[in-house]
Amino acid sequence: QVQLVESGGDSVQAGGSLRLSCVASGYLGITGSSMGWFRQVPGKEREGVAAIRNDGRIVYADSVKGRFTISKDNAKNTLSLQMNSLNPDDTGMYYCAASLAGRVVPYLNLLRSPSYNYWGQGTQVTVSS
């Protein structure tokens, strides 16, 4: 059974930084999977923040470009999200997601929820002004 466990969420002041991690278990390895970070606030749809395709291609939401960096360590089955220059609009529950190994996810769909098969439980990020 595949499990994704996020960590690293916290409450920070605007301008601060956080690093989120997601450890995958139950996988033979995440090398063949596309993985992404999504966030959600109450009353709004879940939105894609950043994703890395199984071929290494990366995409970011416009709202986080230049501030967030996604990375994947296949040897450690870990996905990370370095978040800098945080602002209150970054507040939300952050979820890690992974596709089935080998699934071909079109680049334009990397930030769309239906592209992913597995989800973590989320980690809360709160940014105060």
N, C-alpha and C positions, 0 to 999 in steps of 0.2 A: 504494500500500500504506500503510495507516494504521499509524503508530508512535506509541507513548506512551513518553516517557523521563522517569523520575523523578530527582530530585536533592534534596539537602538533608539526607539521613540522617546521623546522627552518634552519638557516645557522649556522654551528658550526665549530670550529677548530678540526683538527684531535686529537683524544684522548678524546674528549668531550662526553657528554651524552645527550640523548633526551628521552622523554617519549611520545609515540603516544597513542591516545585514539580513540575509535570508539564507538559511541552511536547508538544503533539500536532502531528504532521506527516502529510502525505498526505491531509489533510482539505481540503475546500473551506472549512470553517470549523466550529467546534465549537458554534456558536450553537444548532443544532437538536438537539444531543446532551445527554442526561443524563450526568453524570459523577460519579464517586465515589472515595473512598479506602477501601481495605480493608487489614487487617493479618492477619498469620499468624505463629504461632510453631510450631516443630516439634512434631508430634504432635497439633495442634489444627486444627480447621477454620478456613478463612479467614472473618473476620468483617467486616461492614461498619462503618465508623467514622463516615463523614459522606458525604452526597451532595447534589447540587444538580440538580434536574430541569431540563429544557429550558425550562420556563416560569419558572424562578427559585426555585421552592419548595425549601426546604432541610430536611434531616432529619439528626439526630445520634443516635448510639448513646447510651443513657443514661449509659454509663460516661465519656463525654467531654463531655457537655453542660456549658456554662459554662467549659470550658477550651480547646476546639478551635474554630477558625473556618475554614469552607471558603469559598473565593471562586473566581470564574471570570472571566477576562479574555478575552472573545471576540475582541477585536482582536488579541491576542497569542497566541491559541490555547493559553492556559495556565490550568491549574487549580492552586490553592494550598491548603495546609493549615497554618494557624498553630496551633502546639501550645504551650500554656502550662501551667505547674504540672504538669510531667510527673512520673510516678511509675513505679516498676519494672514495674507491670502494663501500661504502654504499650509495653514492649519488643516488638519484632517486625519482620518485613519488611513494609514498607508498599507497597501497590500502587495504582496509578492505573488507573481503568477508565472506559470510555466506551461509550455505546450507539450504535447506528446512528442517524444523523441522522433525526429525524422519528419515531423509534420512541416510542410512548406507553408510558411506564413508570408503572404505578400507584404512588401515593405509598407505600403500604404495602410495596412491593417494592423501593424504592430502595436498601435496604441488603442486598439479596440478590444473590449472584453471578450467577445466571442472567439477570438483567436487563441484563447488559452483554455487549458483543460483542468489545471490544478491551481488552487488558491490557498494562501495562508490565512490565518485568522486576523492578521493585521496588527499594527503597532501605531500608537497614537502620537502624533506630532502637534504640539500647540505652540504657536508663536505669538507673543504678546508685544504690543507696541510701546 
